[in-house]
Amino acid sequence: MILGAIALLVVTLLGAPLFAVIGASAMLGFHREGVNLSVVAIEFFGLSETPVLVAIPLFTFAGFLLSEGHAPRRLLRLTQALVGWLPGGLAIICLVVCALLTAFTGASGVTIIALGAVLMPALTEAGYDERFNLGLITASGSLGLLFAPSLPLILYGVVAQAPIDEMFVAGLLPGTLMIALLSAYSLWRNRNVPRGPAVRSVSAVWGAIRNARWDLPLPFVVLGGIYSGYFAVSEAAAVTALYVVLVECVILREVPWRALPRIMRESTVLIGAILVILGVSLASTNYMIDAGVPQQMFALVSQYVSGPNTFLLVLLVFLLVLAAILDIFSATVLIVPLLLPVASQFGVDPVHLGIIFLAAMELGYLTPPHGLNLFIASHRFEKDITEIYWAAQPFLLVSLLAVIIIAFWPGLSLMLLHRG
């Protein structure tokens, strides 16, 4: 067993795929316990029978298709017509539009790449300084992860066996708080930047609404359909994907039919990697539960933690370190099953725990050495990564303040569920 652990460590350091390392560790553990190794394959089969899982590729495909068309530009024009007259209004527009696109694609990199070419020249022309612009776009790329139908929200619900519709509702106020604090910082930071034109005319606002008339129903299709009882989450995902295909390929014809196979392939590659990790992680989690790892963790934590608030403080520190070294999807399938039983012992609601977890992991996109947004923005804008890092620091600190508020104010996540 020791030799096996050493071998796993060596292949991990040599760059072996994460799913292979997790799967091998689970098989080693089961082999030591004398359990038939077919249990790993059984976990994959069980995963394939999870009804809500079909929502993940459908929502992601719809998001990729939206980013391929002109939907981001239409939303940009609409929000600019509504709040572009504010000092720092264009920065708020950037935050909102990026959050909406990330919520549908589930991938911050897509948002930075798709909107960077549009937003950077607009911000520069409006008088914002380059460092602020770089930090704003880099930080905005991961903002939508707390909003439906975000892929991390759905994945957490699957792993934690929490109702997906409750996760969608719970993320609304915390996600809004994060955008509000970043907007307040942007307004203060750009208080001396000349304002845009005064409030746009009714005709300009109406024109922007008409231009985005096919995009605006999407949130109502997703959230309205689920909470009215017309759709299950998987059905809402199917309807959303069909609606986006009809709008982009038939009505507006912004995306040619020949591009659909490529878009499907790109979105499926992202989802396939996540599902493989999820399958082997479920096997690894079952082994750790059988081995009593959560109980051992609780016993260890209880020696140093005396109550819920202390636990939340320790949890935040742990998650911030975790976010810096592991991506949000891997962390969700690996760590959440171990955290849940420990958190429940301290009276932390599983849904609230999910929002804390995702909000904290969101900061990992801006934190070295993992810092995916930092690398993507560095490549997209052809800037040194250290320049991107320092530009994003103020946004990281403001987001950290939001995460602390979210963690110690359970009602923010639970009040709309009538549990706060």
Order of alpha helices (4+ residues) and beta strands (2+ residues): alpha-alpha-alpha-alpha-alpha-alpha-alpha-alpha-alpha-alpha-alpha-alpha-alpha-alpha-alpha-alpha-alpha-alpha-alpha-alpha-alpha
